[in-house]
Amino acid sequence: MTVHHDCDVLIVGSGAGGATTAAVLAEAGHHVLIVEEGPWVEQGSVVPFSLDQMDQQYRSGGVTVALGMPSIAYTEGRCAGGGTEVNSGLYWRPPEATLDSWRIKYRIKDFSTDDVLSICEEVESTLSVQKVPGEHTPASDILRRGADRLGWKNDEIPRWMTYRDGAGATEGHRQSMTRTYLPRALAAGARILCEHRLNKIVRSGRRAVSAELTDMTAATDGQNAVTISFRDVIVCGGAIQTPAILQRTGLRHRVGRTLAVHPTVKLAARFDDVVNTPDDVSVFQVKEFAPNISFGGSASHPGLVALALTDNWRDFGSAVTSWPELAIYYAAITSEGRGLVQVVPGVRDPLVTYRLTKRDRDLLGQGLGRLAMVMLEAGAKEVYPSFKGAPVVRDRADLAAMTTMFAVARASVMTVHLCSTAPMGDDDKRCATDSHGLVRGTDNVFVNDAALLPEAPGVNPQASVMAIAIRNARRYCADRAG
Ligand SMILES: Cc1cc2nc3c(=O)[nH]c(=O)nc-3n(C[C@H](O)[C@H](O)[C@H](O)COP(=O)(O)OP(=O)(O)OC[C@H]3O[C@@H](n4cnc5c(N)ncnc54)[C@H](O)[C@@H]3O)c2cc1C
């Protein structure tokens, strides 16, 4: 059985890009239909940063990889609200210098830094971006303490959370898309079909005319075909799925060829006291070596602690029983490398590859060494770096040995920041879309998500994704108004 729907504007994906786009368009009177592959999961119904959350709200349970030397594990949200439902909620405006350089290098028209930053102000108000009013978690204090003792620049990063007066870090309520822009879009008349996967957009020349989807709800066991016709389609599936959707639609110009990420390496550190807060992450970041290298805290659920110790289980494994005294931290770098996203006929998920440059590899090694130093200064008794054959680090001498032994090829490199697979700008040699997200070679296929960011911004990217999506959505409304 095939079910058919109609709308003015079809929005594919309901994450940071899709939800904001839907709210702006619906409030301007467009008849909007959002399709989202994942389920709607109420905030609070699943423990944040848990394996259960990975199972319910991540694509492929969080097990996805960009092949390379080494391969890079990456994760994507797959639920209503996308990555905003599962992420750490750490808010960074895009740096002004980055916006300026993107405007010039990619020839982005009407891209004033002041305009983007003023949209950021609106986003901050809508998402209640703020610092923790009360106590921080022990894992946060560790980063601050270690960095302070070394005299390294560090700060608390505000989050999109609401708190009651004086509440501690773990008592916040995450202001993700299902709490903010999606309800706004729905109140303005938008509709959402969750558990509906868009497979392909059907084109007639330069115009897209309809979409083919699969209804994934348990009731239909993935058998129901769905078609949707529309005036315009805006693809917001995230930096991995958006290029795959475009390629399946026959749109390939500069699509999926410039994946940019912030690669990270990790370590687990053991202290004398209980430091693990399984359902929260550190709100401090160390920016002494930014933008090249930054340090922060990772999810440290017991299952993830076990995973972090598997690089040298023979020597590290016994530490797993002390998991309450362990927390996981990362060193992230800005990368010169780039990756590819390519659809493979007959295979559901695209093939993703990423190549780190020599400079990237060196930075990851330096980052891990300096991060271990922060841990020792903060009072860590043992540090377990995430690379095969790593030694346990207990003092500066071990640290020197660890740095010599480090090889990126043996490290567990991962990332949660994925961008730039359909970059925007008027330079058609570099960019897949025009300066406002219209895909080249089409009259009505737009992109409006992390894929548009011309480069990884060097800071947590969600605010950049949202601000650019709102800018483009407003332009869309202005263009369609007349
Ligand atoms: C674990 C984690 C931690 C992070 N921490 C932070 C942080 O602290 N601060 C920060 O700024 N950023 C953080 N990020 C990154 C941030 O979440 C992303 O930059 C942002 O969500 C990207 O928005 P997007 O709209 O491009 O994609 P997403 O938010 O990923 O949304 C894409 C949506 O499209 C849906 N979709 C994809 N394909 C299809 C299809 N074929 N049919 C229908 N629907 C489809 C997906 O299911 C998904 O819901 C984190 C990300 C992760 C995964």
The ligand as a MOL file (V3000), in Angstrom:
LIG
                    3D

  0  0  0     0  0            999 V3000
M  V30 BEGIN CTAB
M  V30 COUNTS 53 58 0 0 0
M  V30 BEGIN ATOM
M  V30 1 C 27.0610 12.9170 20.9110 0
M  V30 2 C 27.0770 14.2950 20.3160 0
M  V30 3 C 27.5050 15.3600 21.1100 0
M  V30 4 C 27.5390 16.6580 20.5610 0
M  V30 5 N 27.8090 17.7130 21.3910 0
M  V30 6 C 27.6460 18.9840 20.9180 0
M  V30 7 C 27.7470 20.1060 21.7960 0
M  V30 8 O 27.9420 19.9810 23.0020 0
M  V30 9 N 27.6250 21.3520 21.2460 0
M  V30 10 C 27.4070 21.5520 19.8980 0
M  V30 11 O 27.3720 22.7130 19.4670 0
M  V30 12 N 27.2740 20.4970 19.0640 0
M  V30 13 C 27.3560 19.2280 19.5410 0
M  V30 14 N 27.1550 18.1660 18.7040 0
M  V30 15 C 26.9080 18.4270 17.2710 0
M  V30 16 C 25.4750 18.9060 16.9840 0
M  V30 17 O 24.5410 18.0510 17.5990 0
M  V30 18 C 25.3090 18.9270 15.4570 0
M  V30 19 O 26.2440 19.8500 14.9070 0
M  V30 20 C 23.9080 19.3360 15.0120 0
M  V30 21 O 22.9200 18.5410 15.6150 0
M  V30 22 C 23.8330 19.1970 13.4810 0
M  V30 23 O 22.5510 19.5690 13.0550 0
M  V30 24 P 21.9490 19.0180 11.6830 0
M  V30 25 O 20.6120 19.6000 11.5310 0
M  V30 26 O 22.9430 19.2040 10.6130 0
M  V30 27 O 21.8500 17.4270 11.8730 0
M  V30 28 P 21.1340 16.5610 13.0050 0
M  V30 29 O 20.8870 17.3660 14.2270 0
M  V30 30 O 21.9530 15.3270 13.1170 0
M  V30 31 O 19.7150 16.2060 12.3820 0
M  V30 32 C 19.5570 15.4410 11.2220 0
M  V30 33 C 18.2580 14.6640 11.3330 0
M  V30 34 O 17.9040 14.1880 10.0340 0
M  V30 35 C 17.3480 12.8940 10.1580 0
M  V30 36 N 17.5270 12.1990 8.8740 0
M  V30 37 C 18.6970 11.8730 8.2840 0
M  V30 38 N 18.4660 11.2180 7.1200 0
M  V30 39 C 17.1200 11.1400 6.9790 0
M  V30 40 C 16.2850 10.5540 5.9860 0
M  V30 41 N 16.7890 9.9340 4.9150 0
M  V30 42 N 14.9240 10.6400 6.1500 0
M  V30 43 C 14.3990 11.2790 7.2360 0
M  V30 44 N 15.1630 11.8330 8.2200 0
M  V30 45 C 16.5090 11.7700 8.0930 0
M  V30 46 C 18.1750 12.2630 11.2770 0
M  V30 47 O 17.5040 11.1530 11.8360 0
M  V30 48 C 18.3640 13.4250 12.2320 0
M  V30 49 O 17.3660 13.4620 13.2180 0
M  V30 50 C 27.1550 16.8600 19.2050 0
M  V30 51 C 26.7300 15.7860 18.4170 0
M  V30 52 C 26.6730 14.5160 18.9670 0
M  V30 53 C 26.2110 13.3610 18.1050 0
M  V30 END ATOM
M  V30 BEGIN BOND
M  V30 1 1 1 2
M  V30 2 1 2 3
M  V30 3 2 2 52
M  V30 4 2 3 4
M  V30 5 1 4 5
M  V30 6 1 4 50
M  V30 7 2 5 6
M  V30 8 1 6 7
M  V30 9 1 6 13
M  V30 10 2 7 8
M  V30 11 1 7 9
M  V30 12 1 9 10
M  V30 13 2 10 11
M  V30 14 1 10 12
M  V30 15 2 12 13
M  V30 16 1 13 14
M  V30 17 1 14 15
M  V30 18 1 14 50
M  V30 19 1 15 16
M  V30 20 1 16 17
M  V30 21 1 16 18
M  V30 22 1 18 19
M  V30 23 1 18 20
M  V30 24 1 20 21
M  V30 25 1 20 22
M  V30 26 1 22 23
M  V30 27 1 23 24
M  V30 28 2 24 25
M  V30 29 1 24 26
M  V30 30 1 24 27
M  V30 31 1 27 28
M  V30 32 2 28 29
M  V30 33 1 28 30
M  V30 34 1 28 31
M  V30 35 1 31 32
M  V30 36 1 32 33
M  V30 37 1 33 34
M  V30 38 1 33 48
M  V30 39 1 34 35
M  V30 40 1 35 36
M  V30 41 1 35 46
M  V30 42 1 36 37
M  V30 43 1 36 45
M  V30 44 2 37 38
M  V30 45 1 38 39
M  V30 46 1 39 40
M  V30 47 2 39 45
M  V30 48 1 40 41
M  V30 49 2 40 42
M  V30 50 1 42 43
M  V30 51 2 43 44
M  V30 52 1 44 45
M  V30 53 1 46 47
M  V30 54 1 46 48
M  V30 55 1 48 49
M  V30 56 2 50 51
M  V30 57 1 51 52
M  V30 58 1 52 53
M  V30 END BOND
M  V30 END CTAB
M  END
